[in-house]
Every structure is written in C-alpha cells, then in structure tokens.
Amino acid sequence: MAKIRYYTDEHVSRAVIIGLRQRGVDVLSVPEASRLGDTDEEQLALALAEGRVLFTHDTDFLRLASLNISHAGIVYAHQHTPVGEIVRGLMLIYQVLDSEDMVNQVEYL
C-alpha cells in the first residue's frame, strides 16, 4: 500500500503546499518541477509517470479525465475554497486511500 504523493498545478496556493508538507506529505508543485507553461496533457502525463495525484483548481483536468485519459488521480477544489478546507480534504484522502486507489479516479473537495 503506497502512500499518496501529490503534484499541484501552478495555481495552487503555496500555503496548501506548506500545510501538506508540515503534515509529512510528499508534494511537488509545477514550478518546483520546472514545468511552468506545459500543457494540461503534459502535466497529467508527468503526474502519471511519477505516480503523483494531481491537485488542481482547473476544470480542464476534469474534462481530460472524462475523455478517459489515464492519470494517477485528480483531486479538484473550486478556486475559492479556503486553504484550511483544502488541506483537511487532501489529508483525509491521504489518510484513507492509497496511490493505487486513486488511479484514474477523480475526487472533489
């Protein structure tokens, strides 16, 4: 049972990343991966190759998932969701699911 590792798109608040890391979660952001400017398809492919669940506020990733494009998992939250609520939701997913459970699954916060 492998723990979930997250990949956050470029619009995710740094506070979310810090909050997860303070709780021991492995998180990689688009800027840290030097992937700014990559297409959504490229971002999803990188997350899949690295076995990372993508966290995003971008509905374009939901559209890609609906086209049955393989992914390691997507977690979506509306853009105006408070940081604390996002961190709590991502931690709940982290605590109850493993990376295999998330393959080709979409969770909404």
C-alpha positions in Angstrom: 0.0 0.0 0.0 1.8 3.1 -1.3 1.1 6.5 0.3 -0.3 9.2 -2.0 2.1 11.8 -3.3 0.7 15.0 -4.6 1.5 17.1 -7.7 0.0 20.6 -7.5 -0.8 22.7 -10.6 0.6 26.2 -10.9 -2.4 28.0 -9.5 -2.4 26.2 -6.1 -1.5 28.4 -3.2 1.9 27.9 -1.6 0.1 27.8 1.8 -1.6 24.5 0.7 1.8 23.0 -0.2 3.3 24.2 3.1 0.4 22.8 5.1 0.7 19.4 3.5 4.5 19.3 3.9 4.1 20.2 7.6 2.0 17.1 7.9 4.6 14.9 6.3 3.1 14.6 2.8 5.3 14.4 -0.3 4.2 17.3 -2.5 5.7 18.6 -5.8 4.5 21.8 -7.4 4.6 22.7 -11.1 7.2 25.5 -10.5 9.4 23.1 -8.4 9.3 20.6 -11.3 10.2 23.4 -13.7 7.1 22.6 -15.8 5.5 26.1 -16.0 4.0 26.5 -19.4 3.5 22.8 -20.1 0.1 21.9 -21.4 -2.5 20.2 -19.2 -2.0 17.0 -21.0 1.8 17.2 -20.3 1.2 18.0 -16.6 -1.2 15.0 -16.3 1.4 12.7 -18.1 4.2 13.9 -15.7 2.0 13.2 -12.7 1.2 9.7 -14.0 4.8 8.9 -14.8 5.8 9.9 -11.3 2.8 8.3 -9.7 1.5 11.5 -8.2 -2.1 12.6 -7.7 -2.8 15.9 -9.3 -4.4 18.6 -7.1 -6.0 21.4 -9.1 -8.5 24.2 -9.3 -8.6 23.9 -13.1 -11.7 22.2 -14.6 -9.8 21.4 -17.8 -8.3 18.5 -15.9 -11.8 17.2 -15.2 -12.5 17.4 -18.9 -9.3 15.3 -19.7 -10.4 12.7 -17.1 -13.8 12.5 -18.7 -12.0 11.6 -22.0 -10.6 8.5 -20.3 -7.0 9.8 -20.4 -5.0 7.7 -17.9 -3.9 9.5 -14.8 -2.6 8.8 -11.3 -5.6 10.5 -9.8 -7.1 14.0 -9.7 -8.4 16.0 -6.8 -10.3 19.1 -7.7 -11.4 22.0 -5.5 -13.2 25.2 -6.6 -10.8 28.2 -6.8 -12.3 30.0 -3.8 -12.1 27.0 -1.4 -10.3 28.1 1.8 -6.8 26.8 2.3 -7.6 25.1 5.6 -10.5 23.2 3.9 -8.3 22.1 1.1 -5.5 20.9 3.4 -8.1 19.0 5.5 -9.6 17.4 2.4 -6.3 16.4 0.9 -5.2 15.0 4.3 -8.4 12.9 4.5 -7.8 11.5 1.1 -4.1 10.8 2.1 -5.2 9.0 5.3 -7.9 6.8 3.8 -6.8 6.0 0.3 -3.5 4.8 -1.2 -2.0 5.7 -4.6 -3.5 2.6 -6.2 -7.0 3.6 -5.1 -6.6 6.9 -6.9 -5.5 5.7 -10.3 -8.0 7.1 -12.9 -10.2 8.4 -10.1 -11.4 12.0 -9.5 -12.2 13.3 -6.0 -13.9 16.6 -5.3 -13.2 18.8 -2.2 
